[in-house]
Amino acid sequence: MQKRWGSLSDKGTVTLNTDLIGAPKECIEYVIMHELCHLKYNDHSPDFYKYLDSVIPGWERIKHKL
C-alpha cells in the first residue's frame, strides 16, 4: 500500500499499511477507526465524517500527524 494507510474490503476485512508500525499509537487507532467507520458509511460523505468525529473527536489533528 503505497498511497493509503488502510482500506476496507467489500467483505469487511481491514488492511493496514505496514508503515503504520512506526506511527504513534493514536495514528494507528485513527486509521483503524476510520476504516471501521466505513462499515456504516462506505464513502467519504459528510455523514461519514460526522460519524468519524463522534468516535474520534479531533481526528483531523491526528490525521495531520500521518
C-alpha positions in Angstrom: 0.0 0.0 0.0 1.9 3.0 -1.2 -0.8 5.6 -1.2 -3.2 4.5 1.6 -2.8 4.0 5.3 -5.7 1.5 5.3 -8.6 0.0 3.4 -11.7 -1.9 4.0 -12.7 -4.7 1.6 -16.2 -5.5 0.4 -16.2 -8.4 2.8 -15.3 -6.2 5.8 -11.6 -7.0 6.0 -9.4 -4.2 7.2 -6.0 -4.0 5.6 -3.3 -1.7 7.1 -0.2 -0.2 5.6 2.8 -1.8 7.3 4.4 1.6 7.5 2.0 2.3 10.4 4.2 0.2 12.7 6.3 3.3 13.2 3.4 5.7 13.7 2.2 7.0 17.1 -0.4 4.8 18.7 -3.1 7.4 18.2 -2.4 7.5 14.5 -2.8 3.7 14.3 -6.0 3.9 16.2 -7.3 6.7 13.9 -6.6 4.6 10.8 -8.3 1.6 12.3 -11.4 3.6 13.4 -11.5 5.4 10.0 -11.7 2.0 8.2 -14.3 0.6 10.7 -16.5 3.7 10.2 -16.7 2.6 6.5 -18.7 -0.4 7.8 -21.5 2.2 8.4 -20.8 4.7 5.6 -19.0 3.2 2.6 -17.9 6.6 1.3 -16.4 9.9 2.5 -19.7 11.8 2.7 -20.5 14.5 5.3 -22.3 11.8 7.3 -19.2 9.6 7.3 -17.1 12.5 8.7 -19.8 13.3 11.3 -19.7 9.7 12.4 -15.9 9.6 12.5 -15.9 12.8 14.6 -18.3 11.2 17.0 -15.9 8.2 17.6 -12.6 10.2 17.4 -13.1 13.8 18.3 -10.2 15.8 16.9 -9.3 13.2 14.3 -8.1 16.0 11.9 -5.2 16.8 14.3 -4.3 13.1 14.4 -4.6 12.6 10.7 -2.2 15.6 10.2 0.5 13.7 12.1 0.5 11.0 9.4 
